[in-house]
Amino acid sequence: MPEPRRSRGRSGWQGMPKVVIIGGGAGGIPAAGRAAECGAKVILLERNSVLGRKLRITGKGRGNVTNTAGLDEFIAAFGPNGKFLYGAFSRFSNQDLIGLLDRLGVPTKIERGGRVFPASDRAADVAAAFEAWLRGLGVDIRTGVRAQGLEWEDGGTGDAQSGARHPVSSIQHPVSRIAHHVSRITGVRVSSGVIPADAVVLATGGITYPRTGSTGDGYRMAAEVGHTIIPPAPSLSALEIKEPWVSDLQGLSLKNVSATLYAGGKKVGREFGEMLFTHFGVSGPIILTLSKTYAKLEDKAKVELSINLKPALSRKQLDERLIRDFTQARYFKNYLPELLPRTLIPVFMRLSDIPPDTPVNKITSVQRKRIIGLLLDFRLRVEGARAADEAIVTAGGVSIKEIDPRTMESKLVRGLYFAGEVIDIDAVTGGYNLQAAFSTGWVAGENTARGSGKAPS
Ligand SMILES: Cc1cc2nc3c(=O)[nH]c(=O)nc-3n(C[C@H](O)[C@H](O)[C@H](O)COP(=O)(O)OP(=O)(O)OC[C@H]3O[C@@H](n4cnc5c(N)ncnc54)[C@H](O)[C@@H]3O)c2cc1C
């Protein structure tokens, strides 16, 4: 990372580029900080009363801020659009983030699967440290302020125009673009008037978890100036399960299990790791990852999830173990805690159809096969995915074809930059989504301060 330039000279803000960042989340915060470090006068607009409301609840409040994976793995986690992030991840990598957090007084730790968390297990510490960083750099943080639209200069005439004077392409019809010639962004409209700007970063997030402030405002603003919006859709959702007894398992967390998704009897996906039962169904890392496959299924009528509770054992090994164990004089109900977590036992006993007081040495080979069947193929019927208000990330967004991956500047409108989930990028779980927001924010902030100097194509 190059050394930051001065944050404020003796002559105050005069002559410095004025940058407005819309959205104080994981994308907007580093954009603001880096732009200020590079010498810009920065105003950060956040509609909530606090910065980073979503950031504070990430990773169940623990904040899985990044992953130790290598660059190729990072790119792969984002699927086909991952290559767009190559430049941003190279410029501000997972190690750069870990280093920055360390400097800001938030040491991190690494957990299973390379997931990186603050050592304190508190995502709120990350948000607080970032905020102190911004304040130290003189960023003008304006919370409780919702940006209403962009101001721009018309390409044909050089006249200043306002977003309000143009018809707005609603995000219900997001792929249509407005044919007018926006050449350069000149400011941001808020309820009290217009904030002039040399550059604006749109970091408004997606449409998921809207109670944290991400309601899709950025898509409308980007569409107003001619950008293509790939229809936004929830991605990484928990799955609702049809079996009514699933709510009895609420809170049960299973580690080192494998989950296979079947559609119409055909295997469509498999993941190994950790999952969680909720009052409506299943969630946790491997379920969220499988939900991406589920979302793409054309026919969702007959979808089932098969949980292998003993993936390290083959059917034969499991049978041998049970035969050995079933020589003891114990009741079935007293033996099961050796095999299963306690919460699962009542449901498991019901499904096995074996009376709890059966001595294990009286269990027949047919019953033993049924136990093995349940252990290796614990079936759940999928009802559907949880709605957008509970999904973790948004798929779709501002088309990556219209953003310069080296600078995050719009290829259509000079002075407009993008950061975070508003861009058409989304990954599996593991800390990749936050790192993408941090990296794109960093790059956008740095370049707003420098100015790309290029005319839009
Ligand atoms: C429950 C949950 C857990 C998650 N856990 C993880 C995890 O552990 N690891 C991980 O990598 N990812 C996780 N994610 C995903 C991650 O949080 C997002 O990908 C990331 O926050 C995106 O950052 P962003 O800045 O683009 O959007 P956001 O964080 O949503 O920030 C956008 C900000 O813009 C503000 N805003 C919107 N419109 C306006 C406007 N018009 N004017 C002013 N401000 C506006 C919003 O209020 C919001 O604060 C999780 C998501 C959820 C919902």
The ligand as an ORCA input file, in Angstrom:
! r2SCAN-3c Opt
* xyz 0 1
  C     -27.159    -10.992      8.829
  C     -25.994    -10.812      7.917
  C     -24.781    -11.390      8.230
  C     -23.689    -11.243      7.366
  N     -22.501    -11.795      7.738
  C     -21.437    -11.658      6.929
  C     -20.167    -12.144      7.329
  O     -19.974    -12.628      8.457
  N     -19.142    -12.011      6.438
  C     -19.287    -11.418      5.206
  O     -18.324    -11.356      4.441
  N     -20.469    -10.890      4.833
  C     -21.537    -10.987      5.670
  N     -22.719    -10.425      5.291
  C     -22.773     -9.659      4.025
  C     -22.164     -8.259      4.219
  O     -22.664     -7.690      5.409
  C     -22.474     -7.342      3.045
  O     -22.054     -7.950      1.854
  C     -21.791     -5.975      3.219
  O     -22.265     -5.345      4.380
  C     -22.037     -5.073      2.012
  O     -21.507     -3.814      2.294
  P     -22.125     -2.503      1.590
  O     -21.412     -1.340      2.164
  O     -22.154     -2.690      0.145
  O     -23.645     -2.483      2.061
  P     -24.236     -2.209      3.515
  O     -23.348     -2.786      4.539
  O     -25.644     -2.655      3.442
  O     -24.166     -0.622      3.669
  C     -24.926      0.230      2.859
  C     -25.219      1.474      3.679
  O     -25.791      2.474      2.837
  C     -26.797      3.151      3.562
  N     -27.712      3.760      2.590
  C     -28.503      3.129      1.708
  N     -29.170      4.028      0.957
  C     -28.776      5.248      1.393
  C     -29.104      6.576      1.007
  N     -29.986      6.823      0.034
  N     -28.522      7.606      1.659
  C     -27.647      7.396      2.675
  N     -27.304      6.156      3.075
  C     -27.855      5.097      2.439
  C     -27.434      2.047      4.389
  O     -28.143      2.561      5.493
  C     -26.223      1.203      4.785
  O     -25.677      1.608      6.011
  C     -23.817    -10.526      6.150
  C     -25.041     -9.943      5.837
  C     -26.121    -10.074      6.705
  C     -27.423     -9.428      6.355
*
